[in-house]
Amino acid sequence: MIIYDNTVSGFSDDVLAGIIEDRIYEKMLEKFGRHTSKSEMNSWMNSLDRLGHVLIDPDIPADAGIAIEYNIPYTSKRIDVIISGYDQTRENSAVVVELKQWSQVEKVEEEDGIVKTRYSKNFGNTAHPSYQAWSYVQTITDFNETVQLKPVHLHPCAFLHNYKSKDNDPLIDDIYKDHIERAPVFRREDQKKLREFIKEHIKYGDNRDTLFLIDEGKLSPSKSLQDSLANMLRGKPEFTMIDDQKVVYENILKTTRNIKLGEKYVTIVRGGPGTGKSVLAVCLLVKITGDGKVVKYVTKNRAPRKVYSAKLKGTKTKTAIDNMFGSTGSFVNTAENTFNAILVDEAHRLNEKSGLFKKGENQIKELINASRHTVFFIDERQRVTVSDIGTEAEIRKYAKKANAKLTLLKLESQFRCNGSDGYLTWLDDVLQIEETANFDTVDGFEYDIRVFDDPNELRGAIEEKNSINNKSRLVAGYCWTWMNGGQNKTDVHDIIIPEFGFGMSWNLDSTETWAIDQDSVKEVGCIHTSQGLEFDYIGVIIGDDLRYEGGDVVTDRTKRANTDHTLRGLKTKYPKEEDAERVADEIIRNTYRTLMTRGMKGCYIYCTDKALAEYLKKRAEIFSRN
């Protein structure tokens, strides 16, 4: 999606008339329904005024196109400016400009493509603007088939119009040479050089034709970790790290590489659904293994590990796979500092004791003990059972006991739910997990959400989506008893909604790879078989444990099936009734939040409670308006 587009001539007229920020403001209001802050308005005015001066040149075609604020597919990131036209050979060409108002930069040693500067009221590490511009272009190329096949030639660069060059300038230090060669960086006094760069790639005007190809081009299927894993382990780069992903990745790599004898480190990476925690963990697994260090990726959930193993079958031996991927409960007797690094995905699912016989003392303690550097990827709002103890507070406690140096990092960029930060904010507000102001005006909500009145229609819609590429599944809250009794027959129905003649079985107990099995769209998954994985479309059946009453979304733990283990031990652990109710309420809301964020392109919903269905329909109207 492009916020503002025009010809270079039209853009220049808006700049010279002093109304460019007003034009963008109007477009933001029209497309997103949100007002823009004064600081963002000033940012546009200052940066685009500078760019306007650069574009005043008779050799830059007046009918070349210009776009401002282009949303990169499948992400929450936007490109500042794209200037489009035809190159010398009359092929579609575009210059992608990352605008920065920075005036100060410090170089960062031992972290590839990272600088330190002041941004968002902080002074800290961020991606070098050349890396940022290149990574944005790479992401467009990865996901836009039209750009790949036409082809459309994209040329990234960065323009720091407030930044004055310095002696031994850290911005262009040799450690950034490779990034600057891929995407040149232009400072305040380099405006003529930026003009020449634009003229080199934009020889003829296209009246915005190239912008249309970029904005409306056919998108490639979004990548999923489970499908990309084998190539990643062969050393093929499958994912381009953007912004905070890059910062977190480089920080963890540097720490792992530089640990001295006797030192111990713990890193907590906090990030919501779709921020790339699992992708980062696997990227780090590949890189640290390539460095010749001993590293392991672990999760409590068996489903992701089984799916990854299935995807790697034939590429590595079972022993090699087992050495790379493991359970969080397998470190009870591991000697201290056996590993250079342990990457703990879904760390919010850690338990105190391990295994059927409840061995060990505490999984957090055992993981920290077993590794020089233990990295915990965590989202506390995905804690979905009473036994989940993976909180930031608990990790801090055991890191302190182990005399480990602690680092807290954050992931905020959204790469699921079509990159819609707004959908996640909307969901937290709708489920009344957190009251989020302006939830309906965060972004354009390019996400497919539907509420069905009939579960059979929901099933049909998901089966239709799944027929495309086997990447859509049905899941449900645990409100139906598992009746299959090990018979492994899809005609033995567990989830029955009699008024619609609807019946389906829970995922069969022998199908640990339910998420990728060809026929498992005929079964309904639960939190345990879907958490940590992603699909194109997810269909969610919300049971009687979540209802809408008196203007509130309420939970009811008594409606959970008696075969549900997620609330087992609730009364023992929380003898006070109010504490038990609070924890059960949190687990139920977290469960549906997690299920409803498994879909990369869409979430389809059926509610057994009609009032809840009507409430969700009303609240989902924002999606149909965009």
Secondary structure, DSSP 8 states (H G I E B T S, - for coil): -EEEEEEHHHHHHHHHTT-HHHHHHHHHHHHH-----HHHHHHHHHHHHHHHHHT--TTS-TT-EEEEEEE-TTSS-EEEEEEEEE-TTS-EEEEEEEEE-----EE-TTSTTEEEEEETTEEEEEE-HHHHHHHHHHHHHHHBHHHHHTT-EEEEEEEETT----TT-GGG-GGGHHHHHHS-EE-GGGHHHHHHHHHHH--B--TTHHHHHHHHS-B-----HHHHHHHHHTT-------THHHHHHHHHHHHHHH--TT--EEEEEEE-TTSSHHHHHHHHHHHHHHTT--EEEEES-HHHHHHHHHHHBTTB-HHHHHHHEEETTS-TT--TT-EEEEEETTGGG--SSBTTTTBSS-HHHHHHHHEEEEEEEE-GGG--STT----HHHHHHHHHHTT-EEEEEEE----SGGG-HHHHHHHHHHTTSS--TTGGGSS----EEEEESSHHHHHHHHHHHHHHHS-EEEEE-S-S----TT---TTS-SEEEGGGTEEEEE--TT-TTTTT-TTGGGEEE-HHHHTT--EEEEEEEE-TTEEEETTEEEE-GGGS-TT--TTTTHHHH--SHHHHHHHHHHHHHHHHHHHTT-EEEEEEEEESSHHHHHHHHHHTHHHHH-
